[in-house]
């Protein structure tokens, strides 16, 4: 039983004959007759008694007619409500975000977007970059907010904000003055983002330094918490580290801003977005900082994605 069969049946009842129903529906008579016959076969009963010039409902037909009218009205009402919601900027946004953005930059961005589009509702997934990109490519997400480096094949990328990675740890683990040299960092036990490990270790190697890697992980909050407990010095995006300052954590700039990452919005290339996702993408385009656009054009070597690790 489907809506087409029900609409044909209702039309036949209200127009008084199958031929009249066909004219109303701008169809020839055979398709209408066939669909009503299929409906009767599915239900296992006769719904309409065909006369020479008219049809009349059986008891079963009258019962179905009442239910079908309600079902068709509900369908029309739902379609109108959904269309109105889309026109007014509503709908659902399936958004993914990495942890170092979820608790720092996202709240302000989402609050500003919500003021513009208050009828949008959200399905938010907080995962690491690799998982988010997998979800994006498989269609489970429409937009994801990630950090470089990552492999961008098949994706459209919108750089939003460039940040330096800073050294974060207990004050006794960091030098005074607000900046730490790579030579000094190499003497500290390091807590590294897995995805930035190759960048950091390469910088040390270029200076002829051997670092003391204690831990590599995937979560900014975890690395900051471990650094605050004195396990070592974490290398974190500045916005993520600053949110932990005052909870036992101090922050130092790394000499010369040696490592940078770009917060980037990504979507599947050439994929059509829902109205809610398209509105959010347009909103993000208005946030993109000039330095982020330059980062995209320059494509620095440090933002090339490393080999994927488990």
C-alpha positions in Angstrom: 0.0 0.0 0.0 1.4 3.4 -1.0 0.3 7.0 -1.2 -0.2 6.8 -4.9 -2.7 3.9 -4.6 -4.5 5.6 -1.8 -4.8 8.9 -3.8 -6.2 7.0 -6.8 -8.7 5.2 -4.6 -9.9 8.4 -2.9 -10.2 10.2 -6.3 -12.3 7.3 -7.7 -14.6 7.5 -4.6 -15.0 11.3 -4.8 -15.3 11.6 -8.5 -17.8 8.7 -8.6 -16.0 6.6 -11.3 -12.6 5.4 -12.2 -12.8 7.2 -15.6 -13.6 10.5 -13.9 -10.8 10.0 -11.4 -8.4 9.4 -14.3 -9.4 12.7 -15.9 -8.9 14.5 -12.6 -5.4 13.0 -12.2 -4.5 13.7 -15.8 -4.0 10.0 -16.5 -5.5 7.4 -18.8 -7.9 5.0 -17.1 -5.8 1.7 -17.2 -3.1 2.8 -14.7 -5.7 4.0 -12.2 -7.7 0.8 -12.6 -4.5 -1.3 -12.1 -3.4 0.5 -9.0 -6.8 0.2 -7.3 -6.9 -3.5 -8.3 -3.4 -4.0 -6.8 -4.6 -2.3 -3.6 -7.6 -4.7 -3.4 -5.3 -7.7 -3.9 -2.9 -6.5 -1.2 -5.7 -6.1 1.3 -7.5 -9.2 0.2 -10.9 -7.6 -0.2 -13.1 -5.7 -2.7 -13.1 -1.9 -2.1 -15.2 -0.7 -4.9 -18.1 -2.3 -6.7 -18.0 -1.2 -10.3 -21.3 -0.3 -11.9 -22.1 0.7 -15.5 -21.5 4.4 -14.9 -20.3 4.6 -11.3 -18.6 2.9 -8.4 -19.7 2.4 -4.8 -17.8 1.6 -1.7 -18.0 -1.7 0.1 -17.9 -1.6 3.9 -14.1 -2.3 3.7 -13.9 0.5 1.1 -15.6 3.0 3.4 -13.3 2.1 6.2 -10.2 2.6 4.0 -11.6 5.8 2.5 -11.8 7.4 6.0 -8.3 6.3 6.9 -6.8 7.2 3.5 -8.2 10.8 3.7 -6.6 11.3 7.0 -3.3 9.8 5.8 -3.2 11.9 2.7 -4.0 15.0 4.7 -1.3 14.3 7.2 1.2 13.7 4.3 0.3 17.1 2.8 0.5 18.8 6.1 4.0 17.3 6.8 5.2 18.2 3.4 4.1 21.8 3.8 5.6 22.0 7.3 9.0 20.7 6.1 9.0 23.0 3.1 8.2 25.9 5.3 11.0 25.0 7.7 13.5 24.8 4.8 12.3 28.1 3.4 12.7 29.8 6.8 16.2 28.5 7.3 15.5 25.4 9.4 16.6 21.8 9.0 19.2 19.6 10.6 23.0 20.2 10.3 25.2 17.1 10.7 28.4 18.6 11.9 31.7 17.0 13.0 34.4 18.7 15.1 37.8 17.9 16.6 38.1 18.2 20.4 40.6 21.1 20.2 38.0 23.2 18.4 34.8 21.8 20.1 35.6 23.4 23.5 37.3 26.6 22.2 36.3 28.1 18.9 33.1 26.3 18.1 30.9 27.6 21.0 31.2 31.2 19.8 30.8 30.3 16.1 27.7 28.2 16.8 26.2 30.8 19.0 26.6 33.5 16.3 25.2 31.1 13.6 22.2 30.2 15.9 21.3 33.9 16.1 21.1 34.0 12.3 19.4 30.6 11.9 17.5 29.9 15.1 15.4 27.1 13.5 18.4 24.9 12.6 19.0 21.9 14.9 22.3 20.1 15.2 23.7 16.6 15.2 27.2 17.1 16.5 30.0 14.4 16.3 33.2 15.0 18.3 36.0 12.8 17.0 39.6 12.9 15.8 40.3 14.2 12.3 40.8 10.8 10.6 37.4 9.6 11.9 35.7 12.8 10.9 37.0 12.6 7.4 35.9 9.0 7.1 32.4 10.0 8.3 32.4 13.0 5.8 33.4 10.8 2.9 30.8 8.2 3.7 28.0 10.8 3.9 27.4 10.6 7.7 28.5 14.3 8.0 28.0 17.3 5.8 30.6 19.6 7.3 33.5 18.9 9.6 35.8 21.3 11.5 39.3 19.8 11.6 42.9 20.9 11.9 45.8 20.6 9.4 47.6 18.5 8.5 45.2 16.1 6.7 44.8 14.5 3.3 42.3 16.5 1.3 41.6 14.3 -1.7 37.9 14.5 -2.7 37.3 17.3 -0.2 36.7 21.0 -0.5 38.6 22.8 2.2 37.9 26.3 3.7 40.7 27.5 6.0 39.3 29.5 8.9 42.0 30.3 11.5 45.8 29.8 11.7 47.1 29.1 15.1 50.6 28.4 16.5 51.2 25.3 18.6 52.5 26.4 22.0 54.3 24.6 24.8 52.0 23.9 27.8 53.1 22.5 31.1 53.6 23.3 34.8 55.5 26.5 35.3 58.6 24.7 36.7 58.9 22.8 33.4 59.0 26.0 31.3 61.5 28.8 31.2 60.6 32.4 32.2 60.1 35.0 29.6 57.1 33.5 27.7 59.1 31.8 24.9 60.9 28.5 24.8 63.7 27.5 22.4 63.7 24.1 20.6 66.9 23.3 22.4 65.2 23.7 25.7 62.1 21.7 24.6 64.3 18.8 23.5 65.3 18.4 27.2 61.7 18.0 28.4 59.5 15.0 28.3 57.1 15.7 25.4 53.4 15.0 25.1 52.5 15.2 21.4 49.5 15.1 19.2 49.9 11.9 17.1 49.3 13.8 13.9 51.9 16.5 14.6 54.5 14.1 15.8 56.3 13.9 12.5 56.4 17.7 12.2 57.8 18.3 15.7 60.4 15.5 15.4 61.5 16.8 12.0 62.0 20.3 13.5 64.2 18.8 16.2 66.1 16.7 13.8 66.8 19.7 11.5 68.5 21.4 14.6 70.5 18.2 15.3 68.4 17.6 18.4 67.1 14.4 19.9 63.7 14.9 21.7 62.3 13.0 24.7 58.9 11.7 23.5 56.9 10.5 26.5 53.4 10.3 25.0 51.5 10.7 21.8 47.7 10.9 21.7 44.7 12.2 19.8 43.0 14.6 22.3 43.9 18.2 23.2 42.1 18.0 26.5 43.9 14.8 27.5 47.3 16.2 26.7 46.6 19.5 28.5 45.4 17.6 31.6 48.5 15.4 31.6 50.7 18.4 31.2 48.9 20.1 34.1 49.7 17.1 36.3 53.4 17.5 35.6 54.0 14.5 33.2 55.7 16.7 30.7 55.3 19.5 28.2 52.4 19.3 25.7 52.5 20.9 22.3 49.0 22.2 21.8 47.0 24.7 19.6 47.1 28.0 21.4 43.3 28.3 21.9 43.2 24.8 23.4 46.1 25.4 25.8 44.7 28.8 26.9 41.5 27.2 28.1 43.5 25.3 30.7 45.6 28.2 32.0 44.9 28.7 35.7 44.3 25.0 36.2 48.0 24.3 37.0 49.0 24.9 33.4 51.4 27.6 32.0 51.9 28.4 28.3 55.0 29.4 26.4 55.3 30.4 22.7 57.7 28.1 20.8 60.6 29.9 19.4 59.7 31.7 16.2 56.2 30.2 16.0 57.9 27.0 14.7 54.7 24.9 14.3 51.4 26.1 13.0 48.0 24.5 12.4 45.0 25.8 10.5 41.5 25.2 11.6 39.7 24.2 8.4 36.1 23.5 7.4 35.8 20.6 5.0 32.9 19.2 2.9 32.8 16.6 0.2 33.8 18.1 -3.2 30.9 18.7 -5.5 28.4 17.3 -3.0 25.1 19.1 -2.7 24.5 20.4 0.9 21.2 20.6 2.6 19.9 24.1 3.1 21.0 24.1 6.8 24.5 22.9 5.9 24.8 25.4 3.0 23.8 28.2 5.3 26.5 27.2 7.8 29.1 26.9 5.1 28.3 30.4 3.9 28.5 31.6 7.5 32.0 30.0 7.8 33.1 31.7 4.6 32.5 35.0 6.4 34.7 33.9 9.3 37.7 33.0 7.2 40.7 35.1 8.2 43.0 36.5 5.5 46.0 34.7 7.0 44.1 31.4 6.7 43.4 32.0 3.0 47.2 32.8 2.6 48.0 29.5 4.4 45.9 27.7 1.8 47.6 29.4 -1.1 51.1 28.8 0.3 50.4 25.2 1.3 53.4 24.9 3.6 55.2 21.6 3.8 54.3 21.2 7.5 50.6 20.9 6.5 51.1 17.9 4.4 49.3 15.0 6.0 51.4 12.3 7.6 50.8 8.6 6.9 47.7 7.5 8.8 48.4 5.8 12.1 46.0 3.8 14.1 
